Structures are given as structure tokens and as C-alpha cells.
């Protein structure tokens, strides 16, 4: 893409990592910057409005979640005119890196976050851990985290065997225990499916007076993808920024799951496992009446055949 003018409409997909980073730097240079933070992290900042969204993402996740391979926060630059700071890692690092510590130290020393009226920290999974952990750098910020880990310190979360190979990381140093780091946040929203036991156990560790927990039953273990596919991701962040993300609004936004196939399949599986055939039948009838759903049609036929027998 040498010599080609880049814009937010430019797709960065199918690029090698070096080219992708060069394109990202080019897009940031007029109103911000791209800075490498050690070997596995970069910070990409674009200044626009008085609301700042800080997202923690992985390079792999950016390519998987965005058709244009653009950071998630760029959606809000374009839709709402927000400023955006993306901290991206190459792989899952939980952002436990001295270079990242030092970067946020410099932002605090420079009064960077004080320049914005509203600051939102966002991340999912390991990135959700980081969003909560680094939110301490901006007292009064709003935090939205999806399926976050509280820590991987085995003294606290030895029950989580999903990331045992990452326990060598030090979670006791600065920006360490994520639940403690959100004490200064204006409001923190923790999204998770209570049926995902390990996610629910981590969410329990975030219990604080300023934390609102949003339980997404039957959504499974890929909630960030679901939010994007249901087209409610932007609305959630906007509501968090406006401090209007309460139980009523959250429930209203989640009505879109009635047309979200992964949720509907998870719900049917749960009802089937409980032997609740009458509810399975009602669900299958409702879904097949509204949308093309072969799995639900087959299950409905099986239930009707069993009833006839």
C-alpha cells in the first residue's frame, strides 16, 4: 500500500504484522501517535473529542473481530467523535510488562487523562483484566469489562486451570490485582455468563460498591463476539460513558438476543438438559415461526413425533 492515502475506510486486513503496524501508525500520525511498548505491546492514540475510550486488545483479536482489522475503539471515533487510546498486545499477555507500566506512569505524570471530560476503559478476557487493572491511572473513569480475570496469582485463583502456563507472570507488582484497581472508578460494569463457572468466580472477586454486574445467561464464553454480532456493543459503551447503563437499559439492549442464533441454541441445549420438553417445544415453535432455524425445526419434529407415539 506504499504511496496510497489511508483513511478510516481503509481495510487493514490481510496485511503482515509489520505492514499493519505501519498502516496503523500512518492513520494515527495526524491527530495522535503510535508508540511501541517493548517487544509485545503498542499504544495507538487518536485525539478527537472530549470523551476518551481506552481499549485493551490483542493484534489477533483485532483481525478476528473487525472486517477491516481496525481496533474496536475506532468504531466510536467514527460514530461518536470520541478520542481513542488502544493498547494492543501480540498474543495474550495480560499486559504484565514493565514497558506498559512505565507508559501509564508517564500518562499519569503528564496529566493525560485530566484532559478529557469522560474516560472509559474497556476490555474482554485477559484484556478485561488489563482494562480494570490500569483504570487506576484515571480516577473517576468508567470501566466496562467482559469476562475479566481478577488475577492469575495462584494464591488467589488456583482454581482456574485455563491459564496455568501463564502463572509465571507476576500479578503482585504494580497494576496487579484488578478488583483493587477499580476502587477509584466512578462505575465499573462486569459482564459474564453465570453458567460459566470460572468466569463467575472471577466476577465474584470484583464485588465492590461501585461495581454493577450484568449476568448474560446462556450467552456462553464468547460474549464480546456476541455483543458485536447483536449490534449492541456501541450502545453499551455509549451508555457507560453517559452513566445510564442500568439494569433496565441493559435488559432492553439484550432483547436483541431473541434473534441471535448462538444464544437461542444455548438456551435450547440448557432446557433439553433439564428435560423441560414443554419449554423446548415452545421455544422451537417461536424460533421457527420467526426465522430459518433447521436445528429448531428438527427438534420440534422430534418432540411432536414423541408426543404422537
C-alpha positions as CSV (number, residue, x, y, z in Angstrom):
1,X,0.0,0.0,0.0
2,X,3.0,2.2,-0.4
3,X,2.0,5.7,-1.6
4,X,-1.6,5.1,-1.0
5,X,-3.5,7.6,1.1
6,X,-5.1,5.9,4.2
7,X,-8.3,6.7,5.9
8,X,-10.7,5.1,8.4
9,X,-12.4,3.5,5.4
10,X,-9.1,1.7,4.5
11,X,-9.1,-2.0,5.2
12,X,-6.0,-3.2,7.1
13,X,-7.0,-6.8,6.7
14,X,-4.7,-9.4,5.1
15,X,-1.6,-7.4,6.0
16,X,1.6,-8.8,7.5
17,X,2.2,-7.5,11.1
18,X,4.9,-5.1,10.1
19,X,2.7,-3.6,7.3
20,X,-0.3,-3.5,9.6
21,X,1.6,-1.6,12.3
22,X,3.0,0.8,9.6
23,X,-0.5,1.5,8.3
24,X,-1.8,2.0,11.9
25,X,1.0,4.5,12.6
26,X,0.1,6.4,9.4
27,X,-3.5,6.7,10.4
28,X,-2.6,7.9,13.8
29,X,0.1,10.4,12.9
30,X,-2.1,13.4,12.1
31,X,-4.1,13.5,15.4
32,X,-2.1,11.2,17.6
33,X,0.7,8.7,17.6
34,X,1.7,5.0,17.6
35,X,4.3,4.0,20.2
36,X,5.9,0.6,20.7
37,X,5.9,-0.6,24.3
38,X,8.6,-3.2,24.5
39,X,8.5,-6.3,22.3
40,X,4.9,-7.3,22.5
41,X,2.8,-4.1,23.0
42,X,1.9,-0.9,21.2
43,X,-0.1,2.1,22.1
44,X,-2.1,3.8,19.3
45,X,-3.7,7.2,20.2
46,X,-6.1,9.3,18.1
47,X,-7.4,12.6,19.6
48,X,-10.9,13.7,18.6
49,X,-13.5,14.6,21.2
50,X,-13.6,15.2,25.0
51,X,-14.6,11.6,25.7
52,X,-11.7,9.1,25.7
53,X,-12.1,5.4,25.2
54,X,-9.2,3.2,26.3
55,X,-9.4,-0.3,24.9
56,X,-7.1,-3.2,25.6
57,X,-7.0,-5.6,22.6
58,X,-4.8,-8.2,21.0
59,X,-3.4,-8.0,17.5
60,X,-5.0,-11.3,16.8
61,X,-8.4,-10.2,18.2
62,X,-8.4,-7.0,16.2
63,X,-8.0,-9.1,13.0
64,X,-10.6,-11.6,14.0
65,X,-13.3,-9.2,15.2
66,X,-13.0,-6.4,12.7
67,X,-13.6,-7.0,9.0
68,X,-11.1,-4.1,8.3
69,X,-8.7,-5.3,11.0
70,X,-9.1,-2.0,12.9
71,X,-9.2,-1.5,16.7
72,X,-12.6,-1.8,18.2
73,X,-12.4,1.8,19.5
74,X,-12.3,3.2,16.1
75,X,-16.0,2.4,15.8
76,X,-16.6,5.1,18.5
77,X,-14.3,7.6,16.8
78,X,-16.4,7.4,13.7
79,X,-19.8,7.1,15.3
80,X,-19.4,9.4,18.3
81,X,-16.3,11.5,17.7
82,X,-14.6,10.1,20.7
83,X,-10.8,10.1,21.3
84,X,-9.3,6.6,21.5
85,X,-6.3,5.0,23.0
86,X,-5.7,1.4,22.0
87,X,-3.2,-0.7,24.0
88,X,-2.6,-3.8,21.9
89,X,-0.6,-6.9,22.7
90,X,0.8,-9.6,20.4
91,X,-0.9,-12.6,22.0
92,X,-2.4,-12.9,25.4
93,X,0.0,-11.2,27.8
94,X,-2.5,-9.8,30.4
95,X,-0.4,-6.7,29.7
96,X,2.0,-7.6,32.5
97,X,5.0,-5.8,31.1
98,X,7.3,-3.1,32.6
99,X,7.1,-1.1,29.4
100,X,3.3,-0.9,29.8
101,X,3.6,0.0,33.5
102,X,6.0,2.8,32.5
103,X,3.8,4.1,29.7
104,X,0.8,4.5,32.1
105,X,3.1,6.1,34.7
106,X,4.0,8.7,32.1
107,X,0.4,9.3,31.2
108,X,-0.4,10.0,34.8
109,X,2.6,12.2,35.3
110,X,1.7,14.2,32.2
111,X,-1.9,14.6,33.3
112,X,-3.1,13.0,30.1
113,X,-6.4,11.6,31.4
114,X,-7.2,15.0,33.0
115,X,-7.6,16.5,29.6
116,X,-10.8,14.5,28.9
117,X,-14.3,15.0,30.4
118,X,-15.1,11.3,30.4
119,X,-12.8,8.3,30.3
120,X,-13.9,4.7,29.7
121,X,-11.7,1.7,30.0
122,X,-12.8,-1.4,28.1
123,X,-11.5,-5.0,27.5
124,X,-12.6,-8.6,27.4
125,X,-11.0,-11.7,29.0
126,X,-7.3,-11.1,29.5
127,X,-7.8,-7.6,28.1
128,X,-10.7,-7.1,30.5
129,X,-8.3,-7.8,33.3
130,X,-6.0,-5.1,31.9
131,X,-8.8,-2.6,31.5
132,X,-9.7,-3.0,35.1
133,X,-6.1,-3.0,36.4
134,X,-5.0,0.1,34.5
135,X,-8.1,2.0,35.3
136,X,-6.4,3.1,38.5
137,X,-4.5,5.5,36.4
138,X,-7.6,7.6,35.8
139,X,-9.7,8.1,39.0
140,X,-13.3,8.7,38.2
141,X,-13.2,6.7,34.9
142,X,-16.0,4.3,33.8
143,X,-15.0,0.7,33.3
144,X,-16.6,-2.0,31.1
145,X,-15.1,-5.4,31.3
146,X,-16.3,-8.6,29.7
147,X,-15.5,-12.0,31.3
148,X,-12.4,-10.4,33.1
149,X,-9.9,-12.3,35.2
150,X,-9.2,-10.7,38.6
151,X,-5.7,-12.1,38.7
152,X,-3.8,-15.3,37.7
153,X,-1.9,-15.3,41.0
154,X,-2.3,-19.0,42.1
155,X,-2.5,-18.0,45.7
156,X,-5.9,-16.4,44.9
157,X,-7.2,-18.2,41.8
158,X,-5.6,-21.6,41.9
159,X,-9.0,-23.0,40.9
160,X,-8.7,-21.5,37.4
161,X,-6.7,-24.1,35.4
162,X,-7.3,-22.4,32.0
163,X,-4.1,-20.3,32.0
164,X,-1.8,-22.4,34.2
165,X,1.1,-21.8,31.8
166,X,0.8,-18.0,32.4
167,X,1.2,-18.3,36.2
168,X,4.8,-17.4,35.8
169,X,3.7,-13.8,35.2
170,X,3.9,-11.6,38.2
171,X,0.5,-10.4,39.3
172,X,1.7,-9.0,42.6
173,X,3.6,-6.0,41.2
174,X,2.1,-2.6,40.2
175,X,-1.3,-2.5,38.5
176,X,-1.7,-6.1,39.8
177,X,-4.9,-7.2,41.5
178,X,-7.6,-5.9,39.1
179,X,-10.5,-5.7,41.7
180,X,-8.5,-3.3,43.9
181,X,-7.5,-1.2,40.9
182,X,-11.2,-0.2,40.2
183,X,-11.8,1.2,43.7
184,X,-11.4,4.8,42.3
185,X,-13.6,4.2,39.2
186,X,-16.9,6.2,39.0
187,X,-18.6,3.0,37.9
188,X,-17.4,-0.5,36.7
189,X,-19.6,-2.9,34.7
190,X,-18.7,-6.6,34.7
191,X,-20.4,-8.7,32.1
192,X,-20.4,-12.5,32.3
193,X,-22.5,-15.6,32.0
194,X,-23.1,-17.1,35.5
195,X,-23.2,-20.6,33.9
196,X,-19.6,-20.3,33.0
197,X,-18.3,-21.2,36.4
198,X,-14.7,-19.9,36.2
199,X,-15.9,-16.6,34.7
200,X,-18.5,-16.3,37.5
201,X,-15.9,-17.0,40.2
202,X,-13.6,-14.2,38.8
203,X,-16.6,-11.9,38.6
204,X,-17.4,-12.6,42.3
205,X,-13.9,-11.2,43.2
206,X,-14.9,-7.8,41.6
207,X,-17.7,-7.3,44.1
208,X,-17.4,-3.6,45.1
209,X,-19.9,-0.8,45.9
210,X,-19.1,0.9,42.6
211,X,-19.4,-2.4,40.5
212,X,-22.5,-3.3,38.6
213,X,-22.7,-6.9,37.5
214,X,-24.5,-7.8,34.3
215,X,-25.4,-11.5,34.0
216,X,-25.9,-12.8,30.5
217,X,-27.4,-16.2,31.0
218,X,-26.9,-18.7,28.2
219,X,-24.5,-16.5,26.3
220,X,-21.6,-18.8,26.8
221,X,-17.8,-18.0,26.7
222,X,-17.6,-15.6,23.7
223,X,-19.7,-12.7,25.0
224,X,-17.6,-9.9,23.2
225,X,-18.3,-11.6,19.9
226,X,-22.0,-11.9,20.8
227,X,-22.2,-8.2,21.6
228,X,-20.7,-7.2,18.3
229,X,-22.9,-9.7,16.3
230,X,-26.1,-8.5,18.1
231,X,-25.0,-4.9,17.3
232,X,-25.3,-3.6,20.8
233,X,-21.5,-3.1,21.5
234,X,-21.5,0.6,20.6
235,X,-24.7,1.2,22.6
236,X,-23.3,-0.4,25.7
237,X,-20.2,1.8,25.6
238,X,-22.2,4.9,25.0
239,X,-24.5,4.2,27.9
240,X,-21.5,3.5,30.1
241,X,-20.0,6.9,29.1
242,X,-23.3,8.6,29.9
243,X,-23.6,6.7,33.1
244,X,-27.1,5.4,32.0
245,X,-26.1,1.7,31.8
246,X,-28.5,0.4,34.5
247,X,-30.4,-2.9,34.7
248,X,-33.4,-1.6,32.7
249,X,-31.4,-0.4,29.8
250,X,-29.2,-3.4,29.8
251,X,-32.3,-5.7,29.7
252,X,-33.7,-3.6,26.8
253,X,-30.5,-3.9,24.8
254,X,-30.4,-7.7,25.4
255,X,-33.8,-8.1,23.8
256,X,-31.8,-8.5,20.6
257,X,-30.7,-11.9,21.7
258,X,-34.1,-13.2,20.7
259,X,-32.7,-13.2,17.1
260,X,-29.2,-14.3,18.0
261,X,-28.8,-17.9,17.0
262,X,-25.9,-18.8,19.4
263,X,-27.9,-17.7,22.4
264,X,-31.0,-19.5,21.2
265,X,-29.1,-22.7,20.7
266,X,-27.5,-22.4,24.1
267,X,-31.0,-21.8,25.6
268,X,-32.4,-24.9,23.9
269,X,-29.5,-27.0,25.0
270,X,-29.9,-25.9,28.6
271,X,-33.7,-26.6,28.5
272,X,-33.1,-30.0,26.9
273,X,-30.5,-31.0,29.6
274,X,-33.1,-30.2,32.2
275,X,-35.7,-32.3,30.5
276,X,-38.1,-29.4,30.1
277,X,-39.8,-30.6,26.9
278,X,-42.7,-28.3,27.0
279,X,-40.4,-25.2,27.2
280,X,-38.2,-26.7,24.4
281,X,-41.3,-27.1,22.3
282,X,-42.5,-23.5,23.0
283,X,-39.0,-22.2,22.2
284,X,-38.7,-24.2,18.9
285,X,-42.2,-23.1,17.8
286,X,-41.4,-19.5,18.5
287,X,-38.0,-19.6,16.7
288,X,-39.1,-21.5,13.6
289,X,-42.1,-19.1,13.2
290,X,-39.7,-16.1,13.1
291,X,-36.6,-17.3,11.4
292,X,-35.0,-20.1,9.4
293,X,-33.7,-22.5,12.0
294,X,-33.2,-26.1,10.9
295,X,-31.9,-27.3,14.2
296,X,-35.0,-26.0,16.0
297,X,-37.3,-27.4,13.3
298,X,-35.7,-30.8,13.7
299,X,-36.1,-30.7,17.5
300,X,-39.7,-29.6,17.2
301,X,-40.4,-32.5,14.8
302,X,-38.8,-35.0,17.3
303,X,-40.9,-33.7,20.1
304,X,-44.1,-33.8,18.1
305,X,-43.3,-37.4,17.0
306,X,-42.6,-38.5,20.5
307,X,-45.8,-36.9,21.6
308,X,-47.8,-38.7,18.9
309,X,-46.2,-42.0,20.0
